[in-house]
Amino acid sequence: MPRFRWESQFKETEIGKIPKEWDETTLNEIVNADESSKQVLDSSYVNFISMKNIYSDNYIPSFEVLRLDDVKSGREVGPNSILVAKITPSFEHGKMCIVPNIKKIRWFATTEVFSLQPKDDNDLFFIFYLLKHPALREILESSMSGTSGRQRVQSSALRDLTIPYPSPPEKSRISTILTWFDNLVANKRKQNKILEKIATSIFKSWFIDFEPFKGEEFVEDTEFGRLPSGWAVKRLEDVASFSYGEGLPENRRIEGPYPVVGSSGVIGYHSEYLVSAPSIVVGRKGNVGSVYLMLEPSFPIDTVFYSKNTTRPELVFYLYHYLNKVSLEDVGLTHTAVPGLGIEILYAINVVVPPTPVLQKFYSVTYQLFQKINLNQKEITILKKVRDAFLPLLVFGELRVEEI
């Protein structure tokens, strides 16, 4: 069981108060910054970490396996290196990760990151969490330069950054506490991916391969090919009603229980909701064509469309999977020079509509899966809030970890 105590003896430094017995150093003293990987591997395939694969709320990135010849813009990075986004707005969003410690394949990343390789492997997680401290991020943000919308943190500011530096055992204890939270978050996300895959496989079996309906009569003459008798093809506007989300800047939000949803997913919480559950949210700007299923009342903002309350729950669940099958981003891009999705384009999509009893059965089968996904997402939100409350206290020594 971890044991904590509040520190009472501090010394003043240029970055704020830290415990009297802690040292100060610069990042340059403890990391090798922006050095290429020294791995010597002959590989025609590489793992590539793009900016979209780097998250603001967990150290574990996703990645794509690419042919080396297909990497047109990227830099090689080493396993167990810390990647820090340098460009706006990714830096301000806190995008950082640790390259997985897999040494049998070469790793590449976007050129818009700093790559930091700790000189001592035991510093890895402490440095990662330290660079999430708001005070240090403010210092780095103030160094940004460049044209509007393309500003970048200066490498000299990162190298010369003064940081607190506790003893090795305390660094290890701090890192252990904070990685507990991130590992719990990662495990719940893995559960959700598995549950989503199960729901997607049921959808494919029923509505693409028609497995439960193979003994029924089929109709031949539809634009989607053979369909079971009694199924229809309709425009989306004849199946469900969508509305534009409403503007809700961060400074107007009042902390509450209702998710604020943009084209990249849940971006905050508010005291009021715009639509009850269940509902579908579709990205129209930014992350164009993204589709989210909301199982609780929510507040969709003005970068999305959302299904109105008049849409029946069984249709909401079906359309969520159906619209995920359609490449909405491509649909939007083919009708406008500016990336975006218009409601008239969304409404014009043709949808295969099974009979209501079939939809109701699909809803009853998949509902519990998505309830578990929703519960996991709520627990993830709580875990992140607790971690974010602990982080600045731990890495600057205001709250000491005496025992793990």
KETI-89572 format. One record per residue (C-alpha): residue in one letter; residue number from 1; z, y, x. Coordinates in pm, whole numbers, plus 32768, in hexadecimal, padded with zeros to 4 digits. Layout:
! KETI-89572
+-----+-----+------+------+------+
! res !   n !   pz !   py !   px !
+-----+-----+------+------+------+
!   A ! NUM !    Z !    Y !    X !
...
+-----+-----+------+------+------+
***
This chain:
! KETI-89572
+-----+-----+------+------+------+
! res !   n !   pz !   py !   px !
+-----+-----+------+------+------+
!   M !   1 ! 8000 ! 8000 ! 8000 !
!   P !   2 ! 7F9F ! 8150 ! 809D !
!   R !   3 ! 80B8 ! 8240 ! 80F2 !
!   F !   4 ! 807C ! 83B9 ! 80F6 !
!   R !   5 ! 8145 ! 84EE ! 814A !
!   W !   6 ! 8104 ! 8663 ! 812C !
!   E !   7 ! 80E9 ! 8714 ! 827C !
!   S !   8 ! 81C8 ! 8845 ! 82B6 !
!   Q !   9 ! 8181 ! 889E ! 8422 !
!   F !  10 ! 8031 ! 8946 ! 845A !
!   K !  11 ! 7F7A ! 8A16 ! 855A !
!   E !  12 ! 7E71 ! 8B1E ! 850E !
!   T !  13 ! 7D10 ! 8AE0 ! 858B !
!   E !  14 ! 7BC0 ! 8B89 ! 8556 !
!   I !  15 ! 7B74 ! 8A8A ! 8444 !
!   G !  16 ! 7CC8 ! 8AA2 ! 8399 !
!   K !  17 ! 7E1A ! 89F6 ! 83B0 !
!   I !  18 ! 7E35 ! 889A ! 8447 !
!   P !  19 ! 7F68 ! 87CC ! 84B0 !
!   K !  20 ! 800B ! 8840 ! 85F4 !
!   E !  21 ! 7FC9 ! 86FC ! 86AE !
!   W !  22 ! 7E58 ! 86E4 ! 8650 !
!   D !  23 ! 7D4F ! 874E ! 8748 !
!   E !  24 ! 7C19 ! 8822 ! 8711 !
!   T !  25 ! 7AC2 ! 87D5 ! 8798 !
!   T !  26 ! 7958 ! 8825 ! 8752 !
!   L !  27 ! 786A ! 8733 ! 86AF !
!   N !  28 ! 7792 ! 8739 ! 87E7 !
!   E !  29 ! 78AF ! 869B ! 88AD !
!   I !  30 ! 78C5 ! 8566 ! 87D1 !
!   V !  31 ! 7760 ! 8525 ! 8755 !
!   N !  32 ! 7603 ! 850D ! 87E3 !
!   A !  33 ! 753A ! 85EB ! 86FC !
!   D !  34 ! 73CD ! 85B1 ! 86A1 !
!   E !  35 ! 7387 ! 84AD ! 87AB !
!   S !  36 ! 7282 ! 83A7 ! 875D !
!   S !  37 ! 72F3 ! 8240 ! 8734 !
!   K !  38 ! 72FD ! 8179 ! 8878 !
!   Q !  39 ! 72A7 ! 8030 ! 87C9 !
!   V !  40 ! 7184 ! 7F76 ! 8863 !
!   L !  41 ! 70F1 ! 7EB0 ! 8743 !
!   D !  42 ! 6F8B ! 7E4B ! 870B !
!   S !  43 ! 6F6A ! 7E62 ! 8593 !
!   S !  44 ! 6E4A ! 7EB1 ! 84AB !
!   Y !  45 ! 6F3F ! 7EFA ! 8390 !
!   V !  46 ! 705C ! 7FF5 ! 8388 !
!   N !  47 ! 7170 ! 805D ! 8299 !
!   F !  48 ! 712F ! 81C4 ! 822A !
!   I !  49 ! 723C ! 82AD ! 819D !
!   S !  50 ! 71A1 ! 83D0 ! 80E0 !
!   M !  51 ! 7267 ! 84F8 ! 8059 !
!   K !  52 ! 726D ! 845B ! 7EFE !
!   N !  53 ! 7312 ! 8327 ! 7F9B !
!   I !  54 ! 7437 ! 83FB ! 8017 !
!   Y !  55 ! 754D ! 8445 ! 7F22 !
!   S !  56 ! 7654 ! 8552 ! 7F0C !
!   D !  57 ! 7769 ! 846F ! 7E93 !
!   N !  58 ! 775D ! 8333 ! 7F6B !
!   Y !  59 ! 771E ! 82DB ! 80D7 !
!   I !  60 ! 7638 ! 81B6 ! 8084 !
!   P !  61 ! 74C6 ! 8218 ! 806F !
!   S !  62 ! 73AA ! 8159 ! 7FCF !
!   F !  63 ! 7268 ! 8126 ! 8092 !
!   E !  64 ! 7101 ! 80B1 ! 8079 !
!   V !  65 ! 705A ! 7FAC ! 8153 !
!   L !  66 ! 6F15 ! 8042 ! 81D5 !
!   R !  67 ! 6E08 ! 7FE4 ! 82CB !
!   L !  68 ! 6E3A ! 80B1 ! 8407 !
!   D !  69 ! 6CD3 ! 8131 ! 83E8 !
!   D !  70 ! 6D28 ! 81BE ! 828F !
!   V !  71 ! 6E42 ! 829B ! 8310 !
!   K !  72 ! 6D85 ! 83E5 ! 8325 !
!   S !  73 ! 6EB3 ! 84C8 ! 834C !
!   G !  74 ! 7001 ! 844A ! 83C4 !
!   R !  75 ! 70EA ! 841F ! 84EB !
!   E !  76 ! 7185 ! 82E7 ! 8579 !
!   V !  77 ! 72FD ! 82CF ! 8553 !
!   G !  78 ! 73FB ! 81D3 ! 85CB !
!   P !  79 ! 74DA ! 80E8 ! 8504 !
!   N !  80 ! 7634 ! 817F ! 84C6 !
!   S !  81 ! 75B6 ! 82E1 ! 84E9 !
!   I !  82 ! 761B ! 83F3 ! 83F5 !
!   L !  83 ! 74FC ! 84A5 ! 8346 !
!   V !  84 ! 7543 ! 8607 ! 82CA !
!   A !  85 ! 7443 ! 86BF ! 81F6 !
!   K !  86 ! 73E5 ! 8806 ! 82A1 !
!   I !  87 ! 72FF ! 88AA ! 819F !
!   T !  88 ! 7350 ! 8967 ! 805F !
!   P !  89 ! 73A9 ! 88F8 ! 7F53 !
!   S !  90 ! 73F4 ! 879B ! 7FDB !
!   F !  91 ! 74FA ! 8820 ! 80CD !
!   E !  92 ! 75AC ! 88E5 ! 7FBD !
!   H !  93 ! 75A7 ! 87AE ! 7EE2 !
!   G !  94 ! 7667 ! 86F6 ! 7FF2 !
!   K !  95 ! 7563 ! 85ED ! 8044 !
!   M !  96 ! 75E7 ! 8515 ! 8161 !
!   C !  97 ! 75EA ! 83A4 ! 81B7 !
!   I !  98 ! 7631 ! 82A3 ! 82C4 !
!   V !  99 ! 750C ! 81CE ! 8337 !
!   P ! 100 ! 7568 ! 805F ! 82F6 !
!   N ! 101 ! 75CB ! 7F9F ! 842C !
!   I ! 102 ! 74A1 ! 7EB3 ! 8424 !
!   K ! 103 ! 740A ! 7E9C ! 857F !
!   K ! 104 ! 72F2 ! 7DA2 ! 854C !
!   I ! 105 ! 7206 ! 7EA2 ! 84B7 !
!   R ! 106 ! 71A8 ! 8008 ! 850F !
!   W ! 107 ! 722B ! 8124 ! 8437 !
!   F ! 108 ! 716E ! 8263 ! 83E7 !
!   A ! 109 ! 71D9 ! 838F ! 8318 !
!   T ! 110 ! 7150 ! 84D5 ! 8294 !
!   T ! 111 ! 712F ! 85E5 ! 839C !
!   E ! 112 ! 7207 ! 86C8 ! 82BE !
!   V ! 113 ! 734C ! 862C ! 833A !
!   F ! 114 ! 7427 ! 8649 ! 846C !
!   S ! 115 ! 7475 ! 84F9 ! 850A !
!   L ! 116 ! 75D2 ! 84E0 ! 85A3 !
!   Q ! 117 ! 7630 ! 83B1 ! 8674 !
!   P ! 118 ! 77A9 ! 83A9 ! 86BC !
!   K ! 119 ! 77F9 ! 8369 ! 8829 !
!   D ! 120 ! 791F ! 8296 ! 87B3 !
!   D ! 121 ! 78CA ! 81AA ! 8693 !
!   N ! 122 ! 7A2D ! 81D0 ! 8610 !
!   D ! 123 ! 79DE ! 833E ! 85BD !
!   L ! 124 ! 78C0 ! 82E5 ! 84D2 !
!   F ! 125 ! 7964 ! 8302 ! 837C !
!   F ! 126 ! 7A57 ! 8413 ! 83DF !
!   I ! 127 ! 7938 ! 84F6 ! 844C !
!   F ! 128 ! 7874 ! 84A1 ! 8312 !
!   Y ! 129 ! 7992 ! 8506 ! 822C !
!   L ! 130 ! 79F2 ! 8630 ! 8302 !
!   L ! 131 ! 7894 ! 86C3 ! 82D5 !
!   K ! 132 ! 78CF ! 86BE ! 815E !
!   H ! 133 ! 79F2 ! 87B3 ! 817A !
!   P ! 134 ! 7998 ! 88F3 ! 80BB !
!   A ! 135 ! 7A12 ! 89DC ! 81D0 !
!   L ! 136 ! 7934 ! 8937 ! 82D7 !
!   R ! 137 ! 780B ! 892D ! 81EE !
!   E ! 138 ! 7831 ! 8AA3 ! 81AD !
!   I ! 139 ! 781A ! 8AE4 ! 8324 !
!   L ! 140 ! 76DC ! 8A15 ! 833B !
!   E ! 141 ! 7646 ! 8AAF ! 8201 !
!   S ! 142 ! 767A ! 8C0C ! 828F !
!   S ! 143 ! 759C ! 8BAD ! 83B8 !
!   M ! 144 ! 746F ! 8B57 ! 82DD !
!   S ! 145 ! 732F ! 8C13 ! 8329 !
!   G ! 146 ! 71C2 ! 8C08 ! 82C5 !
!   T ! 147 ! 70EC ! 8C6E ! 81A0 !
!   S ! 148 ! 7177 ! 8C68 ! 8041 !
!   G ! 149 ! 718B ! 8B06 ! 7FBB !
!   R ! 150 ! 7150 ! 8A6F ! 8115 !
!   Q ! 151 ! 728A ! 8ADA ! 81CB !
!   R ! 152 ! 7329 ! 89EB ! 82C1 !
!   V ! 153 ! 7479 ! 89C6 ! 836E !
!   Q ! 154 ! 745B ! 8A21 ! 84DE !
!   S ! 155 ! 7490 ! 88FE ! 85CC !
!   S ! 156 ! 755F ! 89DD ! 86B4 !
!   A ! 157 ! 7652 ! 8A23 ! 8597 !
!   L ! 158 ! 7683 ! 88AF ! 8561 !
!   R ! 159 ! 76AE ! 885F ! 86D2 !
!   D ! 160 ! 77A5 ! 897C ! 870B !
!   L ! 161 ! 7870 ! 8939 ! 85CF !
!   T ! 162 ! 79E5 ! 8930 ! 8619 !
!   I ! 163 ! 7A95 ! 880E ! 856E !
!   P ! 164 ! 7BF7 ! 8780 ! 8558 !
!   Y ! 165 ! 7C26 ! 8641 ! 8620 !
!   P ! 166 ! 7D56 ! 8562 ! 85DB !
!   S ! 167 ! 7DBF ! 842E ! 869D !
!   P ! 168 ! 7CE2 ! 82F5 ! 8684 !
!   P ! 169 ! 7DDB ! 8236 ! 85A7 !
!   E ! 170 ! 7DF2 ! 8359 ! 84B2 !
!   K ! 171 ! 7C79 ! 8388 ! 84A9 !
!   S ! 172 ! 7C5C ! 8219 ! 8451 !
!   R ! 173 ! 7D60 ! 8231 ! 833B !
!   I ! 174 ! 7CB8 ! 8365 ! 82A4 !
!   S ! 175 ! 7B64 ! 82BC ! 82AB !
!   T ! 176 ! 7BEF ! 817E ! 820E !
!   I ! 177 ! 7C81 ! 823B ! 80E5 !
!   L ! 178 ! 7B3F ! 82FB ! 809F !
!   T ! 179 ! 7A56 ! 81D0 ! 80CC !
!   W ! 180 ! 7B26 ! 810E ! 7FCE !
!   F ! 181 ! 7AB0 ! 8202 ! 7EC4 !
!   D ! 182 ! 7945 ! 81FD ! 7F34 !
!   N ! 183 ! 793D ! 8081 ! 7F46 !
!   L ! 184 ! 79C9 ! 8067 ! 7DE5 !
!   V ! 185 ! 78BD ! 815B ! 7D6E !
!   A ! 186 ! 77AD ! 8091 ! 7E21 !
!   N ! 187 ! 7826 ! 7F4B ! 7D85 !
!   K ! 188 ! 7821 ! 7FDD ! 7C26 !
!   R ! 189 ! 76C2 ! 8064 ! 7C61 !
!   K ! 190 ! 7653 ! 7F08 ! 7CCE !
!   Q ! 191 ! 76E6 ! 7E79 ! 7B8E !
!   N ! 192 ! 7625 ! 7F7B ! 7AC3 !
!   K ! 193 ! 74DD ! 7F27 ! 7B73 !
!   I ! 194 ! 750F ! 7DB6 ! 7B22 !
!   L ! 195 ! 7562 ! 7E02 ! 79B6 !
!   E ! 196 ! 7430 ! 7EE8 ! 799A !
!   K ! 197 ! 7354 ! 7DD4 ! 7A2C !
!   I ! 198 ! 73D8 ! 7CDD ! 792B !
!   A ! 199 ! 7389 ! 7DCF ! 780E !
!   T ! 200 ! 7230 ! 7E17 ! 78A2 !
!   S ! 201 ! 71E3 ! 7CA1 ! 78BE !
!   I ! 202 ! 7242 ! 7C6F ! 774F !
!   F ! 203 ! 715C ! 7D90 ! 76F0 !
!   K ! 204 ! 703D ! 7CFE ! 77BC !
!   S ! 205 ! 7071 ! 7BA3 ! 7729 !
!   W ! 206 ! 7071 ! 7C23 ! 75C4 !
!   F ! 207 ! 6F80 ! 7D49 ! 75C1 !
!   I ! 208 ! 6E8A ! 7D07 ! 76DB !
!   D ! 209 ! 6E7C ! 7B8B ! 76F9 !
!   F ! 210 ! 6ED5 ! 7B51 ! 7587 !
!   E ! 211 ! 6F9C ! 7A19 ! 75E2 !
!   P ! 212 ! 7067 ! 7A04 ! 749B !
!   F ! 213 ! 6F2F ! 7A44 ! 73C7 !
!   K ! 214 ! 6E30 ! 7950 ! 7458 !
!   G ! 215 ! 6E34 ! 7878 ! 7320 !
!   E ! 216 ! 6DD4 ! 799C ! 7241 !
!   E ! 217 ! 6C80 ! 7A1B ! 71D6 !
!   F ! 218 ! 6BEB ! 7B21 ! 72C0 !
!   V ! 219 ! 6B04 ! 7C46 ! 7275 !
!   E ! 220 ! 69E8 ! 7C71 ! 736E !
!   D ! 221 ! 6958 ! 7DCD ! 7339 !
!   T ! 222 ! 6A51 ! 7EC3 ! 73D5 !
!   E ! 223 ! 6A33 ! 7FA0 ! 7508 !
!   F ! 224 ! 6B53 ! 7ED6 ! 759C !
!   G ! 225 ! 6AA4 ! 7D8B ! 7563 !
!   R ! 226 ! 6B3D ! 7C76 ! 7493 !
!   L ! 227 ! 6C78 ! 7CD3 ! 73D1 !
!   P ! 228 ! 6D49 ! 7C07 ! 72DD !
!   S ! 229 ! 6CED ! 7C3F ! 7172 !
!   G ! 230 ! 6DBB ! 7D53 ! 70D2 !
!   W ! 231 ! 6DDA ! 7E1D ! 7213 !
!   A ! 232 ! 6D3E ! 7F79 ! 7216 !
!   V ! 233 ! 6CB5 ! 8073 ! 7312 !
!   K ! 234 ! 6D28 ! 81D8 ! 72CD !
!   R ! 235 ! 6D39 ! 8327 ! 737B !
!   L ! 236 ! 6E95 ! 8371 ! 7401 !
!   E ! 237 ! 6EB3 ! 84A1 ! 731D !
!   D ! 238 ! 6E99 ! 83B5 ! 71F2 !
!   V ! 239 ! 6FB1 ! 82DA ! 7279 !
!   A ! 240 ! 70B9 ! 83CC ! 7300 !
!   S ! 241 ! 7103 ! 8541 ! 7310 !
!   F ! 242 ! 714E ! 85F4 ! 7458 !
!   S ! 243 ! 71D7 ! 8751 ! 74A1 !
!   Y ! 244 ! 71E6 ! 8830 ! 75D5 !
!   G ! 245 ! 7335 ! 8837 ! 7686 !
!   E ! 246 ! 73F0 ! 8981 ! 769E !
!   G ! 247 ! 7442 ! 8A56 ! 77CE !
!   L ! 248 ! 75A5 ! 8A27 ! 784C !
!   P ! 249 ! 75DB ! 8AC3 ! 79A7 !
!   E ! 250 ! 76FF ! 8A3B ! 7A6F !
!   N ! 251 ! 77C2 ! 8B82 ! 7A46 !
!   R ! 252 ! 77B5 ! 8B5A ! 78CB !
!   R ! 253 ! 7838 ! 89F7 ! 78C3 !
!   I ! 254 ! 799B ! 89B7 ! 7850 !
!   E ! 255 ! 7A2C ! 8875 ! 78DC !
!   G ! 256 ! 7A35 ! 876F ! 77CD !
!   P ! 257 ! 79E1 ! 8605 ! 7778 !
!   Y ! 258 ! 786E ! 8627 ! 7729 !
!   P ! 259 ! 7762 ! 85DE ! 7832 !
!   V ! 260 ! 766D ! 86F5 ! 7885 !
!   V ! 261 ! 751D ! 8649 ! 78BB !
!   G ! 262 ! 73F3 ! 86CC ! 7981 !
!   S ! 263 ! 72B6 ! 8627 ! 79FD !
!   S ! 264 ! 7378 ! 8589 ! 7B1E !
!   G ! 265 ! 7487 ! 84F8 ! 7A3D !
!   V ! 266 ! 75ED ! 8566 ! 79FB !
!   I ! 267 ! 762D ! 86AB ! 7ABA !
!   G ! 268 ! 777F ! 8713 ! 7A2D !
!   Y ! 269 ! 785C ! 871C ! 78FA !
!   H ! 270 ! 7895 ! 8812 ! 77DE !
!   S ! 271 ! 7985 ! 8849 ! 76BF !
!   E ! 272 ! 7872 ! 8836 ! 75B6 !
!   Y ! 273 ! 7752 ! 874C ! 7571 !
!   L ! 274 ! 75F1 ! 8788 ! 74F2 !
!   V ! 275 ! 7595 ! 862D ! 7476 !
!   S ! 276 ! 7660 ! 8502 ! 7405 !
!   A ! 277 ! 7631 ! 839F ! 7486 !
!   P ! 278 ! 7562 ! 82D8 ! 74BE !
!   S ! 279 ! 7447 ! 83B4 ! 753B !
!   I ! 280 ! 7326 ! 83AF ! 7631 !
!   V ! 281 ! 72FB ! 84C7 ! 7730 !
!   V ! 282 ! 71A4 ! 84FA ! 77D1 !
!   G ! 283 ! 716C ! 85D9 ! 7902 !
!   R ! 284 ! 7064 ! 86E6 ! 78C8 !
!   K ! 285 ! 709B ! 87BA ! 7A02 !
!   G ! 286 ! 711A ! 8760 ! 7B5B !
!   N ! 287 ! 713A ! 85E5 ! 7B4A !
!   V ! 288 ! 7015 ! 85CF ! 7A56 !
!   G ! 289 ! 7009 ! 8497 ! 797E !
!   S ! 290 ! 716A ! 841C ! 79C9 !
!   V ! 291 ! 7203 ! 8366 ! 789F !
!   Y ! 292 ! 7378 ! 8341 ! 7859 !
!   L ! 293 ! 7438 ! 828D ! 7746 !
!   M ! 294 ! 7571 ! 834A ! 76DF !
!   L ! 295 ! 767D ! 827F ! 762D !
!   E ! 296 ! 7767 ! 83A3 ! 75F1 !
!   P ! 297 ! 7737 ! 8502 ! 7568 !
!   S ! 298 ! 7691 ! 85DB ! 7672 !
!   F ! 299 ! 7600 ! 8732 ! 76C1 !
!   P ! 300 ! 7493 ! 8716 ! 7736 !
!   I ! 301 ! 7428 ! 8851 ! 77F0 !
!   D ! 302 ! 72DA ! 8905 ! 77F0 !
!   T ! 303 ! 722E ! 8825 ! 78F0 !
!   V ! 304 ! 7224 ! 8702 ! 77F9 !
!   F ! 305 ! 71C9 ! 8690 ! 769B !
!   Y ! 306 ! 72C1 ! 85C7 ! 75CC !
!   S ! 307 ! 729E ! 84EC ! 7498 !
!   K ! 308 ! 732F ! 8585 ! 735E !
!   N ! 309 ! 7450 ! 84EA ! 729E !
!   T ! 310 ! 735C ! 8476 ! 7190 !
!   T ! 311 ! 72D5 ! 8366 ! 727A !
!   R ! 312 ! 736B ! 8215 ! 7219 !
!   P ! 313 ! 743F ! 8169 ! 7329 !
!   E ! 314 ! 735F ! 8034 ! 7339 !
!   L ! 315 ! 7231 ! 8116 ! 7376 !
!   V ! 316 ! 72EC ! 81D8 ! 7483 !
!   F ! 317 ! 7331 ! 8098 ! 7548 !
!   Y ! 318 ! 71CB ! 801B ! 751F !
!   L ! 319 ! 7129 ! 8168 ! 7579 !
!   Y ! 320 ! 7207 ! 818F ! 76AD !
!   H ! 321 ! 716E ! 8052 ! 773D !
!   Y ! 322 ! 7013 ! 809D ! 76B9 !
!   L ! 323 ! 7005 ! 81FB ! 7753 !
!   N ! 324 ! 7086 ! 8171 ! 789D !
!   K ! 325 ! 6F58 ! 8088 ! 7899 !
!   V ! 326 ! 6E6A ! 81B0 ! 786E !
!   S ! 327 ! 6E26 ! 8286 ! 79A3 !
!   L ! 328 ! 6E90 ! 83CD ! 7900 !
!   E ! 329 ! 6E77 ! 848D ! 7A48 !
!   D ! 330 ! 6D07 ! 8434 ! 7A66 !
!   V ! 331 ! 6CCD ! 8483 ! 78F5 !
!   G ! 332 ! 6D5C ! 85E0 ! 792A !
!   L ! 333 ! 6CA0 ! 8620 ! 7A6E !
!   T ! 334 ! 6B4F ! 85BC ! 79E1 !
!   H ! 335 ! 6B64 ! 86C9 ! 78D6 !
!   T ! 336 ! 6BDD ! 87F4 ! 799C !
!   A ! 337 ! 6BB5 ! 888F ! 7AF4 !
!   V ! 338 ! 6D2C ! 88DA ! 7B05 !
!   P ! 339 ! 6E05 ! 87A1 ! 7B18 !
!   G ! 340 ! 6EAA ! 8781 ! 79C5 !
!   L ! 341 ! 6EA2 ! 86C9 ! 787C !
!   G ! 342 ! 6E4C ! 877E ! 7737 !
!   I ! 343 ! 6ED9 ! 8707 ! 75EC !
!   E ! 344 ! 6D7A ! 86EA ! 755C !
!   I ! 345 ! 6D22 ! 85F5 ! 7673 !
!   L ! 346 ! 6E62 ! 8532 ! 7638 !
!   Y ! 347 ! 6E1C ! 8520 ! 74C2 !
!   A ! 348 ! 6CB6 ! 84AB ! 74FC !
!   I ! 349 ! 6D25 ! 836A ! 75AB !
!   N ! 350 ! 6CCB ! 8235 ! 74E1 !
!   V ! 351 ! 6DEC ! 8147 ! 74A7 !
!   V ! 352 ! 6DF0 ! 7FDD ! 7437 !
!   V ! 353 ! 6EEF ! 7FCE ! 731D !
!   P ! 354 ! 6F80 ! 7E79 ! 72BA !
!   P ! 355 ! 7017 ! 7E42 ! 715F !
!   T ! 356 ! 7175 ! 7ECC ! 7124 !
!   P ! 357 ! 7224 ! 7D74 ! 7120 !
!   V ! 358 ! 7198 ! 7D2B ! 727C !
!   L ! 359 ! 720E ! 7E7D ! 72FE !
!   Q ! 360 ! 7368 ! 7E47 ! 7266 !
!   K ! 361 ! 7386 ! 7CF3 ! 730F !
!   F ! 362 ! 731F ! 7D85 ! 7460 !
!   Y ! 363 ! 7421 ! 7E9A ! 742F !
!   S ! 364 ! 7537 ! 7DA0 ! 73E4 !
!   V ! 365 ! 74DE ! 7CD2 ! 751A !
!   T ! 366 ! 74CD ! 7DF6 ! 7611 !
!   Y ! 367 ! 75DA ! 7EDE ! 7584 !
!   Q ! 368 ! 76FC ! 7E34 ! 763A !
!   L ! 369 ! 7640 ! 7E40 ! 7785 !
!   F ! 370 ! 761A ! 7FB9 ! 7769 !
!   Q ! 371 ! 7781 ! 7FE7 ! 76F5 !
!   K ! 372 ! 77F0 ! 7F46 ! 783D !
!   I ! 373 ! 76FD ! 8024 ! 78FE !
!   N ! 374 ! 778E ! 8155 ! 784F !
!   L ! 375 ! 78F4 ! 80E8 ! 789A !
!   N ! 376 ! 789B ! 80B5 ! 7A0B !
!   Q ! 377 ! 77FC ! 820F ! 7A15 !
!   K ! 378 ! 793A ! 82AD ! 798A !
!   E ! 379 ! 7A0B ! 81F7 ! 7A90 !
!   I ! 380 ! 7919 ! 826B ! 7BA0 !
!   T ! 381 ! 794D ! 83D4 ! 7B2F !
!   I ! 382 ! 7AC8 ! 83AE ! 7B43 !
!   L ! 383 ! 7AB8 ! 8308 ! 7C9B !
!   K ! 384 ! 79DD ! 8421 ! 7D23 !
!   K ! 385 ! 7AC7 ! 852D ! 7C9C !
!   V ! 386 ! 7BF7 ! 8487 ! 7D3D !
!   R ! 387 ! 7B3F ! 8459 ! 7E88 !
!   D ! 388 ! 7AC9 ! 85C4 ! 7E87 !
!   A ! 389 ! 7C2D ! 863A ! 7E49 !
!   F ! 390 ! 7CB4 ! 8567 ! 7F69 !
!   L ! 391 ! 7BA0 ! 85B4 ! 8065 !
!   P ! 392 ! 7BF3 ! 871D ! 80CC !
!   L ! 393 ! 7D69 ! 86D0 ! 80D5 !
!   L ! 394 ! 7D3B ! 85A1 ! 81B7 !
!   V ! 395 ! 7C37 ! 8619 ! 82B3 !
!   F ! 396 ! 7CF4 ! 875E ! 82F7 !
!   G ! 397 ! 7E48 ! 86B0 ! 8307 !
!   E ! 398 ! 7EF2 ! 8756 ! 81E0 !
!   L ! 399 ! 7F35 ! 85FB ! 8156 !
!   R ! 400 ! 7F85 ! 84FE ! 8267 !
!   V ! 401 ! 7F3C ! 8389 ! 824F !
!   E ! 402 ! 8061 ! 82E1 ! 82FA !
!   E ! 403 ! 8017 ! 817A ! 82A0 !
!   I ! 404 ! 7F04 ! 80AB ! 8202 !
+-----+-----+------+------+------+
***
